Amino acid sequence: MLPMALAVAGALASLAAGCALPQRDGDVTAGFWFEPVSYESRVLGGSLTAADVDAIATVAREELAIAFDGFRITLSERRDARYRVRVVRELVSEAMHRKTWIAGHTFVSGFGGAGEVSFLYFASGAQAYAPPDLPRSELIAAIGRGIGRGAAHEFAHLIGYAAHSSRDRGSYEYHAASRPEQYFGPMHWETARPVLEKRLGRRVMEAGLEAQSDQQLIRDTRARSNAAIAAHDIAGIARAWVNDIHVVSSTSTQTTGSQANQQAFAQQFKNRPDTIYVRTPATIDVYAPWDVASERGTWVGRWTEPDGRLEIGGTYQAQWRKVDGQWLIQAELYVPTHCRGSKYCNQRP
């Protein structure tokens, strides 16, 4: 598993907490980031930790990547991007110059613009619509989903979709974020899709419709894997693997088998409770006759060492196999290219 436990195996094409998709020629650039936030709730057992906020940000970025997958748009953390949405603790009305209880708002200026979404709104909403006895880790993930879907809604406005015409509560375009679907279950574009396709364009896949479908399935599985890591859901992480998965970690540790890799993750989560990893696919190539695929991308990991908050990342490659119609990870190789924040970085463990 990466630096120890994750060698394993990002936002779907995600922005990965701190990691962006490579810019593609002709793509529109969008910036999405979190300002400093805080939140306290008895339901959550007190204040959110830095690891909680990291997990929420990871899920939010994954949701954005899912929402805009297939469109010609590069998601990043650039604050000078043409389209920008940031997460703030709470919103301030520009007209009334005071705090306001809404999910988000946008300010369009010529070819581009900026938007904001409220952390407090979505953190409160996730709790309000959560099923009884929902585990804390799943509630944290629900907050991230709400924020990511809210940001997708605001990006649609910035890109050129001005209406709230959808009556589909499971759509990004729905006029209100006060609904269970904002936090739980799948979400899709409805009336805004033609506008987004016209303004952004669709990516052209070279391998045909079947390969497009396979690529999307792999991206979706990777997104679920990232979300499972953020929630420290070991069973959820393992659902993406074949039984004899082989992982070469960033520390060059080699681990074979689902059980052994699950144990490695469990040990790292125990030793470093705020561990988080995100893998962001850049390219996926499918060879349909053999039901095999190659995934290449970037990864980032964060946790707290005794001497500070560490961030490590680099590149990875994964082999996927299609087993009974389901794409599963056969092998993963992780290579670090940067590390900062701790003396951990000075010598390979």
MOFEN-V124028 format. One record per residue. N is the residue number from 1. NEAR is the number of other ideal C-beta (glycine too) atoms within 8 Angstrom. Layout:
BEGIN
n = <N & N>
near = <NEAR & NEAR>
END
This chain:
BEGIN
n = <1 & 2 & 3 & 4 & 5 & 6 & 7 & 8 & 9 & 10 & 11 & 12 & 13 & 14 & 15 & 16 & 17 & 18 & 19 & 20 & 21 & 22 & 23 & 24 & 25 & 26 & 27 & 28 & 29 & 30 & 31 & 32 & 33 & 34 & 35 & 36 & 37 & 38 & 39 & 40 & 41 & 42 & 43 & 44 & 45 & 46 & 47 & 48 & 49 & 50 & 51 & 52 & 53 & 54 & 55 & 56 & 57 & 58 & 59 & 60 & 61 & 62 & 63 & 64 & 65 & 66 & 67 & 68 & 69 & 70 & 71 & 72 & 73 & 74 & 75 & 76 & 77 & 78 & 79 & 80 & 81 & 82 & 83 & 84 & 85 & 86 & 87 & 88 & 89 & 90 & 91 & 92 & 93 & 94 & 95 & 96 & 97 & 98 & 99 & 100 & 101 & 102 & 103 & 104 & 105 & 106 & 107 & 108 & 109 & 110 & 111 & 112 & 113 & 114 & 115 & 116 & 117 & 118 & 119 & 120 & 121 & 122 & 123 & 124 & 125 & 126 & 127 & 128 & 129 & 130 & 131 & 132 & 133 & 134 & 135 & 136 & 137 & 138 & 139 & 140 & 141 & 142 & 143 & 144 & 145 & 146 & 147 & 148 & 149 & 150 & 151 & 152 & 153 & 154 & 155 & 156 & 157 & 158 & 159 & 160 & 161 & 162 & 163 & 164 & 165 & 166 & 167 & 168 & 169 & 170 & 171 & 172 & 173 & 174 & 175 & 176 & 177 & 178 & 179 & 180 & 181 & 182 & 183 & 184 & 185 & 186 & 187 & 188 & 189 & 190 & 191 & 192 & 193 & 194 & 195 & 196 & 197 & 198 & 199 & 200 & 201 & 202 & 203 & 204 & 205 & 206 & 207 & 208 & 209 & 210 & 211 & 212 & 213 & 214 & 215 & 216 & 217 & 218 & 219 & 220 & 221 & 222 & 223 & 224 & 225 & 226 & 227 & 228 & 229 & 230 & 231 & 232 & 233 & 234 & 235 & 236 & 237 & 238 & 239 & 240 & 241 & 242 & 243 & 244 & 245 & 246 & 247 & 248 & 249 & 250 & 251 & 252 & 253 & 254 & 255 & 256 & 257 & 258 & 259 & 260 & 261 & 262 & 263 & 264 & 265 & 266 & 267 & 268 & 269 & 270 & 271 & 272 & 273 & 274 & 275 & 276 & 277 & 278 & 279 & 280 & 281 & 282 & 283 & 284 & 285 & 286 & 287 & 288 & 289 & 290 & 291 & 292 & 293 & 294 & 295 & 296 & 297 & 298 & 299 & 300 & 301 & 302 & 303 & 304 & 305 & 306 & 307 & 308 & 309 & 310 & 311 & 312 & 313 & 314 & 315 & 316 & 317 & 318 & 319 & 320 & 321 & 322 & 323 & 324 & 325 & 326 & 327 & 328 & 329 & 330 & 331 & 332 & 333 & 334 & 335 & 336 & 337 & 338 & 339 & 340 & 341 & 342 & 343 & 344 & 345 & 346 & 347 & 348 & 349>
near = <15 & 15 & 13 & 13 & 15 & 18 & 18 & 15 & 15 & 16 & 17 & 15 & 13 & 17 & 15 & 17 & 12 & 9 & 13 & 11 & 13 & 6 & 8 & 9 & 4 & 5 & 9 & 11 & 12 & 15 & 14 & 15 & 8 & 10 & 8 & 5 & 11 & 7 & 11 & 7 & 9 & 5 & 6 & 13 & 6 & 6 & 6 & 11 & 7 & 8 & 12 & 10 & 11 & 13 & 14 & 14 & 12 & 17 & 16 & 16 & 17 & 17 & 16 & 17 & 17 & 10 & 13 & 14 & 10 & 6 & 11 & 10 & 10 & 12 & 14 & 13 & 9 & 9 & 8 & 5 & 11 & 8 & 14 & 16 & 17 & 14 & 15 & 11 & 10 & 9 & 13 & 8 & 9 & 6 & 4 & 6 & 6 & 6 & 7 & 8 & 5 & 8 & 12 & 16 & 8 & 12 & 8 & 8 & 6 & 5 & 3 & 11 & 11 & 12 & 16 & 13 & 17 & 14 & 14 & 9 & 16 & 17 & 12 & 8 & 14 & 14 & 11 & 6 & 11 & 12 & 5 & 4 & 4 & 9 & 6 & 8 & 9 & 10 & 14 & 15 & 14 & 14 & 14 & 17 & 15 & 14 & 15 & 15 & 14 & 15 & 17 & 13 & 13 & 15 & 15 & 13 & 11 & 15 & 12 & 6 & 11 & 4 & 6 & 6 & 6 & 11 & 5 & 8 & 7 & 9 & 12 & 13 & 16 & 13 & 5 & 6 & 13 & 6 & 9 & 7 & 10 & 13 & 13 & 9 & 6 & 4 & 10 & 7 & 9 & 10 & 10 & 12 & 8 & 7 & 11 & 14 & 10 & 7 & 9 & 12 & 9 & 8 & 8 & 4 & 8 & 4 & 10 & 6 & 5 & 8 & 12 & 10 & 8 & 13 & 13 & 10 & 9 & 15 & 13 & 10 & 11 & 16 & 15 & 11 & 13 & 18 & 13 & 13 & 14 & 15 & 12 & 8 & 9 & 11 & 7 & 11 & 14 & 10 & 8 & 12 & 11 & 10 & 6 & 8 & 14 & 10 & 16 & 11 & 17 & 13 & 9 & 7 & 9 & 8 & 12 & 8 & 9 & 11 & 6 & 9 & 15 & 12 & 8 & 13 & 15 & 10 & 10 & 13 & 12 & 7 & 5 & 9 & 6 & 11 & 14 & 14 & 13 & 20 & 15 & 19 & 14 & 9 & 8 & 11 & 7 & 11 & 7 & 9 & 4 & 5 & 7 & 11 & 14 & 11 & 13 & 11 & 13 & 13 & 19 & 14 & 16 & 14 & 11 & 9 & 11 & 2 & 5 & 7 & 10 & 15 & 12 & 16 & 13 & 12 & 10 & 14 & 9 & 13 & 12 & 13 & 10 & 11 & 9 & 3 & 4 & 6 & 11 & 12 & 13 & 12 & 10 & 15 & 9 & 17 & 8 & 10 & 6 & 8 & 11 & 8 & 9 & 11 & 6 & 9 & 9 & 4 & 3 & 4 & 6>
END
